[in-house]
Amino acid sequence: MKLVRLVKLFLKEFIEQIRKDPMQDWAATLAFYFMLAIFPFLIFILALISYIPITIEQIHHFVHEFAPSHLAQLFIDTILEVVSEPKGGLLSFGILASIWTASNGINALVRALNKVHNVDETRSFVKLKMISIFMTLGIVITFFVILLMPVFGDEILRFLGRVFYFSNQTINFLNYLRWIISVVIMITALMLIYYIAPNKNIAFRHVVLGAITATLGWLLISYGFSIYIANFNNFTATYGALGGVIILMFWFYLSGFILIIGGEINATLYNIRNIRKKSRI
């Protein structure tokens, strides 16, 4: 019965939370800033990727796993254009400007999460920008870890197979585990964002549910959006040459929306904790 009461309280607070917040407007704002940030972000990542043993085919496979097919091709075209340039000019002062620009997307997410938690931003501009850059670098590291897992994961699995004489079924099972580990890494990265971004002291346990929901929701939305684009897409007919850009903006809008949903869940848990504290007084 206690669990039922908690679920009812959670649903009541969550519905009230999303009813009062203009989530669609915030998601649209995030989509705009994500659009401005994505290509500087890609440039920064690709400047580093060019120095590690990653092939274009592996990048192609990685992008197609985590983005709808039409968007994946847009990213791949950009990747091919960037990596075809000489390496020397990328890791320079220009890359610092790229990271600064890419952090604007995270900065927009910080502002949205502050509004979700009903708090004003009192941190200085410098501190807030450093937090945004830190989280941007954290996302870069997350991408690198997930990207490197298929490369070094194959080597590790082959080594373990030779040492322990694993069967093909065991190897396949470990391959599935590798995908699960990638999801866990994404959840952990979102937990840190939800914990650090708001200008509010939030217990770490209160960001777990929001991070899990946002990660799984984002994967589901990306998969469903990919099916929609493949079967019911009329963006090109409506927008012509801008169809790819509109698809990208719409995907960013959905991604921003699910990130805000995760923040709303965390804010609801925080409010429930305060309600239960007051009821004991």
PLY file of the C-alpha trace (Angstrom):
ply
format ascii 1.0
element vertex 281
property float x
property float y
property float z
element edge 280
property int vertex1
property int vertex2
end_header
0.00 0.00 0.00
2.87 2.35 0.73
4.27 1.78 -2.76
0.85 2.47 -4.30
0.59 5.76 -2.39
4.08 6.76 -3.54
3.22 5.98 -7.17
0.00 8.00 -6.94
1.88 10.90 -5.33
4.56 10.72 -8.02
2.03 10.72 -10.87
0.10 13.61 -9.31
3.25 15.71 -8.88
4.63 14.75 -12.29
1.42 15.72 -14.10
1.34 19.01 -12.21
5.00 19.57 -13.06
4.61 19.10 -16.81
1.29 20.98 -16.86
2.84 24.20 -15.60
6.04 24.06 -17.68
6.20 25.13 -21.37
8.17 22.01 -22.31
7.59 22.36 -26.05
9.06 25.87 -26.04
12.10 24.69 -24.08
12.58 21.73 -26.44
12.45 24.09 -29.44
15.08 26.32 -27.80
17.31 23.31 -27.14
16.88 22.15 -30.75
18.14 25.53 -32.01
21.21 25.50 -29.76
21.91 21.84 -30.48
21.81 22.70 -34.19
24.41 25.42 -33.69
26.56 23.18 -31.48
26.52 19.85 -33.33
29.02 20.56 -36.08
31.62 22.31 -33.90
31.15 19.34 -31.56
31.77 16.93 -34.46
34.85 18.87 -35.54
36.30 18.60 -32.04
35.61 14.86 -31.84
36.95 14.17 -35.33
40.12 16.12 -34.65
40.83 13.64 -31.84
39.54 10.55 -33.67
42.06 11.12 -36.44
44.82 10.29 -33.94
43.43 6.95 -32.75
43.01 3.64 -34.65
39.42 4.17 -35.84
38.43 3.50 -39.43
35.76 5.33 -41.40
33.74 2.10 -41.53
33.72 1.87 -37.73
32.62 5.51 -37.45
29.93 4.82 -40.05
28.66 1.82 -38.05
28.70 3.79 -34.78
26.75 6.75 -36.19
24.13 4.50 -37.79
23.61 2.72 -34.44
22.77 5.90 -32.53
21.12 8.17 -35.12
18.29 7.78 -37.64
19.57 6.67 -41.05
18.96 9.96 -42.89
20.69 11.95 -40.15
23.48 9.39 -39.93
24.26 9.96 -43.60
24.33 13.73 -43.05
26.79 13.25 -40.19
28.89 10.81 -42.23
29.13 13.28 -45.12
30.36 15.94 -42.68
32.79 13.47 -41.12
34.25 12.52 -44.50
34.66 16.18 -45.41
36.45 16.97 -42.15
38.76 13.95 -42.04
39.77 14.52 -45.65
41.43 17.76 -44.55
44.98 17.75 -43.14
45.15 16.99 -39.42
47.47 19.76 -38.38
45.04 22.65 -38.43
42.38 20.97 -36.35
44.08 20.62 -32.98
44.85 24.30 -32.68
43.26 27.42 -31.25
40.34 26.84 -33.61
39.38 23.69 -31.72
39.01 25.73 -28.53
36.52 27.93 -30.34
34.68 24.76 -31.45
34.40 23.49 -27.87
33.27 26.96 -26.71
30.53 26.98 -29.35
29.51 23.37 -28.70
29.13 24.14 -24.98
26.32 26.59 -25.85
24.02 23.61 -26.37
24.79 22.36 -22.86
24.39 25.89 -21.54
20.86 25.96 -22.97
20.15 22.62 -21.26
21.40 24.08 -17.96
18.93 26.97 -18.28
16.07 24.58 -19.10
16.86 22.36 -16.09
16.96 25.42 -13.84
13.45 26.30 -15.00
12.32 22.71 -14.47
13.52 22.94 -10.86
12.08 26.45 -10.43
15.42 28.01 -9.51
17.18 31.17 -10.72
20.72 31.06 -12.04
22.98 32.75 -9.47
26.32 31.32 -10.61
28.68 33.70 -12.37
29.04 33.66 -16.15
32.56 32.27 -15.91
31.56 29.48 -13.53
28.51 28.59 -15.62
30.58 28.52 -18.81
33.21 26.32 -17.17
30.47 23.91 -16.04
29.09 23.79 -19.59
32.54 23.15 -21.07
33.22 20.48 -18.45
29.97 18.70 -19.31
30.68 19.05 -23.03
34.07 17.40 -22.54
32.33 14.71 -20.49
30.03 13.99 -23.43
33.08 13.83 -25.73
34.69 11.26 -23.41
31.43 9.30 -23.34
31.34 9.23 -27.15
34.96 8.11 -27.24
34.43 5.27 -24.78
31.35 4.03 -26.67
33.13 4.41 -30.01
36.27 2.61 -28.85
34.40 -0.32 -27.34
33.75 -2.06 -30.70
37.41 -1.56 -31.69
39.11 -2.80 -28.55
36.14 -4.97 -27.54
36.74 -7.25 -30.53
40.40 -7.61 -29.59
39.50 -8.37 -25.97
36.86 -10.93 -26.95
39.24 -12.68 -29.32
41.89 -12.79 -26.59
39.43 -14.18 -24.02
38.19 -16.70 -26.57
41.72 -18.01 -27.13
42.52 -18.18 -23.41
39.25 -19.62 -22.10
38.06 -21.41 -25.28
34.74 -19.55 -25.35
32.06 -20.93 -27.62
30.42 -18.83 -30.33
27.31 -18.52 -28.13
29.41 -17.06 -25.31
31.10 -14.62 -27.67
27.71 -13.48 -28.96
26.45 -13.03 -25.39
29.47 -10.88 -24.54
28.81 -8.81 -27.66
25.30 -8.09 -26.35
26.80 -7.16 -22.99
29.01 -4.65 -24.76
25.90 -2.89 -26.10
24.36 -2.89 -22.61
27.55 -1.35 -21.23
27.22 1.44 -23.82
23.71 2.19 -22.56
24.95 2.19 -18.94
27.67 4.69 -19.90
25.07 6.96 -21.49
22.89 6.74 -18.37
25.88 7.62 -16.17
26.72 10.65 -18.33
23.13 11.92 -18.08
23.10 11.35 -14.33
26.12 13.64 -14.01
24.47 16.28 -16.21
21.22 16.17 -14.21
23.22 16.32 -10.97
25.59 19.16 -11.92
23.54 21.34 -14.26
20.70 22.70 -12.03
21.60 25.47 -9.60
20.23 23.33 -6.80
21.51 20.72 -4.36
19.98 17.45 -5.56
20.64 14.05 -4.03
22.40 11.81 -6.55
19.79 9.07 -6.08
17.11 11.49 -7.29
18.65 11.79 -10.77
18.87 8.05 -11.51
15.29 7.54 -12.67
15.34 10.63 -14.89
18.64 9.59 -16.50
17.41 6.04 -17.18
14.12 7.33 -18.62
15.87 9.90 -20.82
18.41 7.40 -22.16
15.90 4.67 -22.97
13.41 7.24 -24.25
16.03 8.79 -26.52
16.99 5.39 -27.96
13.32 4.56 -28.52
12.57 7.94 -30.10
15.59 7.67 -32.40
14.54 4.19 -33.49
10.91 5.19 -34.01
11.91 8.39 -35.82
14.16 6.37 -38.12
11.22 4.09 -39.03
8.98 7.11 -39.61
11.52 8.81 -41.87
12.07 5.60 -43.84
8.37 4.88 -44.40
6.34 8.07 -44.04
8.84 10.83 -44.75
7.45 13.82 -46.64
9.98 16.39 -45.42
11.80 16.44 -48.76
8.56 16.95 -50.68
7.58 19.80 -48.36
10.92 21.52 -47.77
12.93 20.47 -50.83
16.69 20.80 -50.36
16.16 21.89 -46.74
14.54 18.53 -45.91
17.71 17.16 -44.30
18.09 20.24 -42.09
14.43 20.08 -41.03
14.81 16.37 -40.17
17.86 17.19 -38.07
16.04 20.01 -36.27
13.04 17.79 -35.59
15.28 15.04 -34.18
16.99 17.62 -31.95
13.55 18.82 -30.84
12.54 15.29 -29.83
15.91 14.75 -28.13
15.54 18.02 -26.20
12.01 17.08 -25.22
13.07 13.71 -23.78
15.96 15.36 -21.89
13.49 17.78 -20.33
11.20 14.85 -19.42
14.11 13.30 -17.54
14.63 16.59 -15.71
10.91 16.79 -14.88
11.07 13.31 -13.36
14.04 14.31 -11.22
12.27 17.51 -10.13
9.18 15.50 -9.22
11.22 13.17 -7.01
12.82 16.20 -5.36
9.39 17.74 -4.68
8.06 14.45 -3.27
10.96 14.33 -0.84
10.07 17.84 0.39
6.36 16.94 0.67
7.16 13.86 2.75
9.48 15.90 4.98
6.76 18.48 5.62
4.21 15.76 6.40
6.46 14.50 9.21
6.69 17.94 10.82
0 1
1 2
2 3
3 4
4 5
5 6
6 7
7 8
8 9
9 10
10 11
11 12
12 13
13 14
14 15
15 16
16 17
17 18
18 19
19 20
20 21
21 22
22 23
23 24
24 25
25 26
26 27
27 28
28 29
29 30
30 31
31 32
32 33
33 34
34 35
35 36
36 37
37 38
38 39
39 40
40 41
41 42
42 43
43 44
44 45
45 46
46 47
47 48
48 49
49 50
50 51
51 52
52 53
53 54
54 55
55 56
56 57
57 58
58 59
59 60
60 61
61 62
62 63
63 64
64 65
65 66
66 67
67 68
68 69
69 70
70 71
71 72
72 73
73 74
74 75
75 76
76 77
77 78
78 79
79 80
80 81
81 82
82 83
83 84
84 85
85 86
86 87
87 88
88 89
89 90
90 91
91 92
92 93
93 94
94 95
95 96
96 97
97 98
98 99
99 100
100 101
101 102
102 103
103 104
104 105
105 106
106 107
107 108
108 109
109 110
110 111
111 112
112 113
113 114
114 115
115 116
116 117
117 118
118 119
119 120
120 121
121 122
122 123
123 124
124 125
125 126
126 127
127 128
128 129
129 130
130 131
131 132
132 133
133 134
134 135
135 136
136 137
137 138
138 139
139 140
140 141
141 142
142 143
143 144
144 145
145 146
146 147
147 148
148 149
149 150
150 151
151 152
152 153
153 154
154 155
155 156
156 157
157 158
158 159
159 160
160 161
161 162
162 163
163 164
164 165
165 166
166 167
167 168
168 169
169 170
170 171
171 172
172 173
173 174
174 175
175 176
176 177
177 178
178 179
179 180
180 181
181 182
182 183
183 184
184 185
185 186
186 187
187 188
188 189
189 190
190 191
191 192
192 193
193 194
194 195
195 196
196 197
197 198
198 199
199 200
200 201
201 202
202 203
203 204
204 205
205 206
206 207
207 208
208 209
209 210
210 211
211 212
212 213
213 214
214 215
215 216
216 217
217 218
218 219
219 220
220 221
221 222
222 223
223 224
224 225
225 226
226 227
227 228
228 229
229 230
230 231
231 232
232 233
233 234
234 235
235 236
236 237
237 238
238 239
239 240
240 241
241 242
242 243
243 244
244 245
245 246
246 247
247 248
248 249
249 250
250 251
251 252
252 253
253 254
254 255
255 256
256 257
257 258
258 259
259 260
260 261
261 262
262 263
263 264
264 265
265 266
266 267
267 268
268 269
269 270
270 271
271 272
272 273
273 274
274 275
275 276
276 277
277 278
278 279
279 280
